[in-house]
Amino acid sequence: MIKNFSQYLVEEEREVYFTFGRMNPPTVGHGKVMDALAQKSGKADYKVFVSQSQDAKKNPLSYTDKIKHTRKMFPKHARNVMVDKSVKTAINAMVTLYNQGYKSVTMVVGADRITEFEVLLNKYNGQKARHGFYNFKSIKIVSAGKRDPDASGVEGMSASKQRENAQKNDFVAFSQGVPKSMSNPDTRKLFNDVRTGMGLKEASEFRNHLELETVSETREQYVSGELFGVGDTVVIKESEEIATVSVLGANYVIVETSDGKKLRKWLDSVELVEKQDPDIKDREGTQPARYHSGLKKSTKAKRDAHFKKHGKKDDDDSSAYKPAPGDKTAKTKPSKYTKSFKDMYDEDCWDGYKQVVMKKKGKKMVPDCVPESTDLIENWVTDLMNRVGSKTINKDKYRKVAQHIKREMQKGKYTSPEFAAADTIRKFSLDIDAKVLAGMIRKLS
């Protein structure tokens, strides 16, 4: 049939908007992205693709269950949530959309991933590769908005928080992460599907958790046992007397002075005199027990000497920051900023990177992630590039391959070099014989 001029114009201008995400499980936050997608698309088509990864830790829902729950949670977007098992990555989605006749494409993502996808999607435009071919006239990446992981409601809800709620059997907190329009039975079904996928039993009795606002940090520390204990030495602020805590009250302590007087004091009226380490308390200066906890007596003495020697150096002297004896065996808790980072990106540092310190970004502190590069990996990467005949001078892709293999082998996911080779070739679209790669993996591991 001969097409008229207007039909040619429609085909020439066909545009589509899409997003791609794990959504494991889907949350009200994902609903916000879909709303933004629909709004930005205007009269153009829009589509939602979800990943097919499944594991107990971060991807408890199967692909089929995820589609089912997503459509039920967001009925107005249900027809736009696509079922296509050939789409496992954003690149696959681009190939599929191109094959459907679209000429221009816009991807809607979180603000933190715009640059990543601008580089990735434009890199393969017009390039034949193992994943297929696409050649759009226009590729745009736009933001669905920023998300604050510490905020309440839609702004702070993440899939990682929902998995944590399911793991704790906290249905009340979990239900706050789904739309109000979702029925209680459907929410319970999603809750139990997540638990089952994590290897936990389905819950028939649900723990109701009510979290009240913090009234006082001092009070919170006291209730959790982090402030005072019976027998602790404290100083009474108003009189500067030294006393010993004898009774812990609801919001007060009873202290006993050296002359036998017992006094009732509010929590902020006394201050803890830091406990001294019994092994080295006679050395010059203060010897806080918490700085030497779990160390041998000889190590404690060396540690104290280290602090005395290096503590006097200037801040710009790099030798002032040498690790003290005992630091290598010390265990530290992640800071609130590190926890915030994990919530926001649903992971620690990116694949192939590790956290070394915290750095300031804007008004916040965030983990400083650097590549995990070693001589072994670098040599292995060079060998791999030679074998696949890579002409690029950018080693990042092949370095990520090496780091991925090492990490999965350490986790026990790859039970043999042969399995590791087959899975890695599929995952990274490598043009190399599986037996050759398996032999290289033996050297790497």
Wavefront OBJ file of the C-alpha trace (Angstrom):
o trace
v 0.000 0.000 0.000
v 1.372 3.449 -0.964
v 1.895 5.652 2.074
v 0.905 9.268 2.020
v 3.201 12.132 3.045
v 1.767 12.442 6.578
v 2.454 8.735 7.256
v 6.082 9.242 6.262
v 6.319 12.169 8.668
v 4.913 10.099 11.547
v 7.452 7.315 10.942
v 10.280 9.817 10.590
v 9.452 11.452 13.919
v 8.661 8.376 16.021
v 9.988 9.001 19.516
v 9.985 6.857 22.647
v 10.828 7.427 26.313
v 11.949 4.563 28.547
v 13.522 3.632 31.852
v 15.367 0.506 32.975
v 15.780 -0.582 36.579
v 16.138 -3.451 39.029
v 13.013 -2.586 41.046
v 13.677 -5.412 43.459
v 11.257 -4.882 45.043
v 9.295 -2.034 43.395
v 8.646 0.922 45.731
v 6.814 4.247 45.749
v 10.138 5.709 44.641
v 9.908 3.734 41.395
v 6.357 5.037 40.998
v 7.775 8.553 41.110
v 10.155 7.672 38.252
v 7.262 6.255 36.188
v 5.197 9.382 36.812
v 8.126 11.516 35.637
v 8.551 9.244 32.605
v 4.887 9.594 31.623
v 4.932 13.362 32.144
v 8.119 13.961 30.153
v 7.002 11.746 27.263
v 3.925 13.875 26.578
v 2.183 12.342 23.551
v 5.130 10.093 22.738
v 5.252 6.406 23.750
v 6.893 5.419 27.019
v 8.035 1.993 28.243
v 9.341 0.519 31.495
v 11.865 -2.334 31.387
v 13.031 -4.240 34.469
v 16.169 -6.335 34.934
v 16.106 -10.127 35.193
v 18.827 -10.623 37.824
v 17.833 -12.822 40.752
v 19.740 -13.659 43.941
v 18.912 -13.846 47.648
v 20.833 -10.735 48.682
v 19.801 -7.901 46.369
v 17.379 -9.401 43.842
v 14.923 -11.630 45.744
v 12.006 -11.322 43.284
v 11.924 -13.362 40.092
v 11.412 -11.529 36.804
v 7.815 -12.795 36.504
v 6.891 -11.839 40.085
v 8.520 -8.427 39.691
v 6.447 -7.658 36.576
v 3.284 -8.857 38.305
v 3.820 -6.771 41.458
v 4.939 -3.678 39.530
v 1.822 -3.718 37.361
v -0.405 -4.231 40.403
v 1.282 -1.411 42.348
v 1.045 1.082 39.490
v -2.080 0.213 37.459
v -2.002 3.441 35.424
v 1.418 2.425 34.088
v 0.640 -1.330 33.852
v 0.354 -1.422 30.040
v 3.731 0.298 29.771
v 5.606 -2.209 31.987
v 7.069 -4.461 29.295
v 7.509 -8.249 29.364
v 10.464 -9.042 27.119
v 12.964 -11.678 28.223
v 15.415 -10.568 25.530
v 15.905 -7.279 27.406
v 18.385 -7.874 30.206
v 20.261 -4.567 30.056
v 19.625 -0.976 29.006
v 21.584 -1.683 25.800
v 19.199 -4.564 24.999
v 16.302 -2.158 25.512
v 17.845 0.261 22.993
v 18.168 -2.521 20.395
v 14.553 -3.600 20.932
v 13.208 -0.051 20.629
v 15.217 0.559 17.443
v 13.863 -2.667 15.941
v 10.344 -1.421 16.732
v 10.913 1.546 14.419
v 11.624 4.392 16.822
v 13.988 7.085 15.507
v 14.591 9.099 18.702
v 14.935 7.822 22.267
v 15.026 9.455 25.698
v 16.018 7.516 28.817
v 14.761 8.728 32.199
v 17.093 7.845 35.102
v 18.117 9.013 38.569
v 20.160 12.230 38.615
v 23.323 10.354 39.706
v 23.376 8.092 36.607
v 22.907 10.609 33.779
v 26.586 10.829 32.772
v 27.034 7.052 32.942
v 24.208 6.360 30.477
v 25.043 9.317 28.204
v 28.465 7.759 27.620
v 27.246 4.150 27.403
v 24.261 4.560 25.072
v 25.970 6.977 22.681
v 29.072 4.787 22.545
v 27.230 1.954 20.775
v 24.949 4.074 18.580
v 25.547 2.975 15.004
v 27.987 0.255 16.114
v 27.426 -3.444 15.403
v 28.195 -5.494 18.517
v 27.334 -8.790 20.201
v 24.326 -7.220 21.901
v 22.797 -6.164 18.535
v 22.541 -2.940 16.567
v 20.773 0.407 16.926
v 21.216 3.742 15.205
v 19.018 6.503 16.631
v 18.989 10.035 15.248
v 18.737 11.384 18.782
v 19.630 9.905 22.200
v 18.853 11.907 25.321
v 19.242 11.104 29.016
v 17.112 13.124 31.449
v 16.731 13.118 35.220
v 13.745 11.720 37.094
v 14.801 13.800 40.109
v 17.141 13.422 43.067
v 16.479 11.177 46.042
v 17.529 11.777 49.658
v 17.985 8.349 51.343
v 17.442 9.869 54.796
v 14.163 11.573 53.884
v 10.773 10.177 54.824
v 8.117 9.078 52.333
v 8.731 8.884 48.581
v 11.912 10.977 48.728
v 13.779 8.459 50.856
v 12.281 5.088 49.960
v 14.678 2.604 48.364
v 14.567 -1.070 47.456
v 17.375 -1.762 49.949
v 15.254 -0.336 52.785
v 12.325 -2.513 51.703
v 14.488 -5.637 51.669
v 15.731 -4.736 55.132
v 12.139 -4.266 56.351
v 11.168 -7.665 54.931
v 14.199 -9.313 56.543
v 13.239 -7.837 59.936
v 9.619 -8.935 59.408
v 8.611 -5.280 59.850
v 5.439 -5.183 57.787
v 4.374 -1.734 59.030
v 7.578 -0.098 57.764
v 7.387 -2.148 54.550
v 3.802 -1.042 53.859
v 4.951 2.593 53.914
v 7.029 1.875 50.809
v 4.060 0.886 48.616
v 1.281 3.115 47.208
v -1.667 3.796 49.520
v -3.965 2.417 46.839
v -2.373 -1.056 47.070
v -4.564 -3.466 49.056
v -3.377 -5.073 52.275
v -3.484 -8.648 50.833
v -1.433 -7.547 47.783
v 1.097 -5.806 50.036
v 1.414 -8.928 52.215
v 1.902 -11.055 49.085
v 4.747 -8.762 47.929
v 6.214 -8.791 51.450
v 6.235 -12.603 51.591
v 7.537 -12.979 48.027
v 10.521 -10.814 48.984
v 11.103 -12.874 52.151
v 10.864 -16.148 50.222
v 13.340 -14.866 47.633
v 15.744 -14.002 50.458
v 15.549 -17.559 51.772
v 13.287 -16.637 54.705
v 10.000 -18.211 55.764
v 6.739 -16.578 54.782
v 5.386 -14.483 57.647
v 1.895 -15.136 59.014
v 2.399 -12.939 62.070
v 3.751 -9.474 61.416
v 5.750 -7.348 63.825
v 4.323 -3.861 64.189
v 7.104 -1.370 64.650
v 6.549 2.213 65.745
v 9.527 4.548 65.584
v 9.246 7.787 67.565
v 11.250 10.919 66.898
v 14.458 11.367 68.863
v 13.843 13.844 71.682
v 17.425 13.997 72.978
v 20.661 12.444 71.713
v 21.907 12.200 75.314
v 18.733 10.371 76.338
v 19.018 7.987 73.357
v 22.636 7.173 74.235
v 21.667 6.591 77.847
v 18.765 4.254 77.013
v 20.968 2.226 74.636
v 23.601 1.832 77.393
v 26.257 3.887 75.638
v 26.443 6.761 78.151
v 26.791 5.573 81.761
v 27.081 2.296 83.632
v 27.036 1.402 87.303
v 30.554 1.909 88.695
v 31.521 4.567 86.142
v 33.480 7.566 87.438
v 31.840 10.900 86.666
v 32.386 14.569 87.467
v 29.510 16.673 88.815
v 29.587 19.753 86.569
v 28.321 22.380 89.056
v 30.740 21.455 91.859
v 33.481 19.618 89.883
v 33.338 16.795 92.462
v 34.363 13.309 91.432
v 31.711 10.644 92.087
v 30.769 7.073 91.200
v 27.495 6.033 89.521
v 25.583 3.706 91.889
v 22.058 3.678 90.383
v 20.726 4.158 86.840
v 17.271 5.767 86.863
v 14.798 6.419 84.020
v 16.297 9.788 83.107
v 18.704 10.380 85.976
v 21.593 8.751 87.867
v 22.385 8.473 91.568
v 26.042 9.108 92.268
v 28.129 8.607 95.403
v 30.927 11.030 96.326
v 34.163 10.125 98.100
v 32.757 11.254 101.455
v 29.757 8.914 101.128
v 27.119 11.446 99.994
v 24.492 10.122 97.551
v 23.142 12.633 95.063
v 20.460 12.373 92.381
v 21.557 14.058 89.152
v 20.004 14.605 85.718
v 21.865 13.047 82.799
v 23.291 16.349 81.574
v 24.461 17.352 85.072
v 27.302 14.853 85.150
v 30.065 14.000 82.707
v 31.854 10.691 82.304
v 35.509 10.574 83.275
v 36.951 8.366 80.567
v 38.062 4.945 81.765
v 41.801 4.384 81.741
v 43.318 1.191 80.438
v 44.455 -0.838 83.511
v 47.543 -2.234 81.742
v 49.136 1.146 80.950
v 47.272 3.609 83.175
v 50.558 4.523 84.936
v 52.189 5.808 81.735
v 52.384 9.570 81.258
v 49.205 11.250 79.983
v 45.702 9.795 79.631
v 45.294 6.231 78.415
v 41.636 5.805 77.355
v 40.569 2.167 77.474
v 38.659 2.438 74.170
v 41.890 3.286 72.300
v 43.508 0.025 73.447
v 40.574 -2.377 73.576
v 41.400 -5.983 72.632
v 45.165 -5.426 72.303
v 48.073 -7.160 74.033
v 49.858 -5.222 76.777
v 53.030 -4.899 74.667
v 51.012 -3.555 71.716
v 49.274 -1.034 74.010
v 52.639 0.379 75.095
v 53.824 0.655 71.475
v 50.537 2.296 70.524
v 50.902 4.902 73.267
v 54.487 5.634 72.173
v 53.274 6.029 68.573
v 50.627 8.596 69.560
v 53.149 10.574 71.613
v 55.695 10.596 68.769
v 53.427 11.398 65.817
v 50.802 13.497 67.600
v 53.184 16.477 67.757
v 53.811 16.610 64.004
v 52.261 19.191 61.650
v 49.006 18.386 59.862
v 50.695 18.582 56.459
v 53.345 16.028 57.442
v 52.301 12.735 55.807
v 54.214 10.693 58.404
v 51.769 11.968 61.042
v 49.107 9.715 59.548
v 50.960 6.406 59.723
v 48.761 3.631 61.191
v 49.373 2.983 64.867
v 50.226 -0.484 66.231
v 46.947 -2.394 66.516
v 45.131 -0.487 63.750
v 45.287 -3.331 61.240
v 43.304 -5.665 63.506
v 40.790 -3.042 64.623
v 37.146 -3.305 63.582
v 35.285 -0.114 62.836
v 31.589 0.578 62.405
v 30.433 2.271 59.179
v 29.629 5.960 59.645
v 26.165 7.407 59.084
v 27.470 8.884 55.832
v 28.581 5.466 54.584
v 25.174 4.008 55.493
v 23.532 6.916 53.655
v 25.637 6.194 50.563
v 24.647 2.514 50.616
v 20.975 3.430 50.855
v 21.199 5.898 47.988
v 23.026 3.665 45.517
v 21.901 0.298 46.871
v 25.496 -0.869 47.074
v 28.860 0.029 48.566
v 31.396 1.381 46.106
v 30.907 0.644 42.423
v 32.105 -2.642 40.918
v 35.897 -2.705 40.846
v 36.269 0.091 43.392
v 36.886 0.208 47.125
v 36.371 2.856 49.796
v 39.547 4.364 51.224
v 38.344 7.431 53.133
v 35.383 9.805 53.309
v 35.421 12.976 51.211
v 33.278 16.107 51.128
v 30.879 16.439 48.196
v 28.809 19.605 48.374
v 27.508 19.783 51.919
v 27.751 16.020 52.571
v 30.448 13.488 53.311
v 30.543 10.541 50.905
v 32.839 7.506 50.484
v 35.909 8.128 48.330
v 36.006 5.119 46.011
v 39.188 4.269 44.115
v 39.987 1.473 41.640
v 41.177 -1.814 43.147
v 44.261 -2.048 40.953
v 47.139 -4.417 41.691
v 50.120 -5.586 39.663
v 48.541 -9.028 39.262
v 45.306 -7.583 37.904
v 47.074 -5.082 35.651
v 49.245 -7.806 34.100
v 46.216 -10.053 33.686
v 44.246 -7.222 32.033
v 47.052 -6.590 29.542
v 47.172 -10.306 28.710
v 43.391 -10.408 28.231
v 43.462 -7.354 25.925
v 46.159 -8.996 23.801
v 44.165 -12.209 23.512
v 40.916 -10.527 22.469
v 42.790 -8.229 20.099
v 41.539 -5.047 21.752
v 42.820 -1.864 20.142
v 41.481 0.481 22.814
v 43.833 2.188 25.225
v 41.075 2.311 27.845
v 41.595 -0.638 30.169
v 38.574 0.079 32.387
v 36.305 -2.575 30.834
v 38.901 -5.333 31.082
v 39.941 -4.252 34.571
v 36.299 -4.578 35.634
v 36.257 -8.083 34.129
v 39.226 -9.094 36.283
v 37.811 -7.504 39.432
v 34.409 -9.100 38.796
v 35.954 -12.570 38.462
v 38.063 -12.212 41.625
v 35.121 -10.937 43.647
v 32.732 -13.688 42.519
v 35.372 -16.388 43.089
v 35.953 -15.090 46.633
v 32.217 -15.134 47.307
v 32.048 -18.750 46.127
v 29.587 -17.954 43.339
v 31.975 -19.306 40.710
v 32.626 -22.937 41.604
v 35.101 -23.534 38.780
v 37.181 -21.543 36.270
v 35.101 -23.042 33.448
v 31.827 -21.757 34.928
v 33.448 -18.381 35.671
v 34.653 -18.117 32.065
v 31.274 -18.954 30.537
v 29.381 -16.531 32.790
v 31.921 -13.719 32.319
v 31.903 -14.043 28.513
v 28.107 -13.768 28.555
v 28.044 -10.893 31.041
v 30.695 -8.723 29.376
v 30.172 -9.842 25.730
v 33.828 -10.940 25.397
v 35.069 -12.322 22.084
v 37.353 -15.028 23.488
v 37.318 -18.818 23.673
v 35.890 -20.091 26.998
v 38.739 -22.608 27.480
v 41.372 -19.889 26.988
v 39.654 -17.596 29.479
v 39.274 -20.461 31.982
v 43.044 -21.014 31.824
v 43.659 -17.320 32.465
v 41.228 -17.362 35.396
v 43.271 -20.108 37.064
v 46.229 -17.724 37.070
v 44.128 -14.860 38.404
v 42.624 -16.836 41.286
l 1 2 3 4 5 6 7 8 9 10 11 12 13 14 15 16 17 18 19 20 21 22 23 24 25 26 27 28 29 30 31 32 33 34 35 36 37 38 39 40 41 42 43 44 45 46 47 48 49 50 51 52 53 54 55 56 57 58 59 60 61 62 63 64 65 66 67 68 69 70 71 72 73 74 75 76 77 78 79 80 81 82 83 84 85 86 87 88 89 90 91 92 93 94 95 96 97 98 99 100 101 102 103 104 105 106 107 108 109 110 111 112 113 114 115 116 117 118 119 120 121 122 123 124 125 126 127 128 129 130 131 132 133 134 135 136 137 138 139 140 141 142 143 144 145 146 147 148 149 150 151 152 153 154 155 156 157 158 159 160 161 162 163 164 165 166 167 168 169 170 171 172 173 174 175 176 177 178 179 180 181 182 183 184 185 186 187 188 189 190 191 192 193 194 195 196 197 198 199 200 201 202 203 204 205 206 207 208 209 210 211 212 213 214 215 216 217 218 219 220 221 222 223 224 225 226 227 228 229 230 231 232 233 234 235 236 237 238 239 240 241 242 243 244 245 246 247 248 249 250 251 252 253 254 255 256 257 258 259 260 261 262 263 264 265 266 267 268 269 270 271 272 273 274 275 276 277 278 279 280 281 282 283 284 285 286 287 288 289 290 291 292 293 294 295 296 297 298 299 300 301 302 303 304 305 306 307 308 309 310 311 312 313 314 315 316 317 318 319 320 321 322 323 324 325 326 327 328 329 330 331 332 333 334 335 336 337 338 339 340 341 342 343 344 345 346 347 348 349 350 351 352 353 354 355 356 357 358 359 360 361 362 363 364 365 366 367 368 369 370 371 372 373 374 375 376 377 378 379 380 381 382 383 384 385 386 387 388 389 390 391 392 393 394 395 396 397 398 399 400 401 402 403 404 405 406 407 408 409 410 411 412 413 414 415 416 417 418 419 420 421 422 423 424 425 426 427 428 429 430 431 432 433 434 435 436 437 438 439 440 441 442 443 444 445
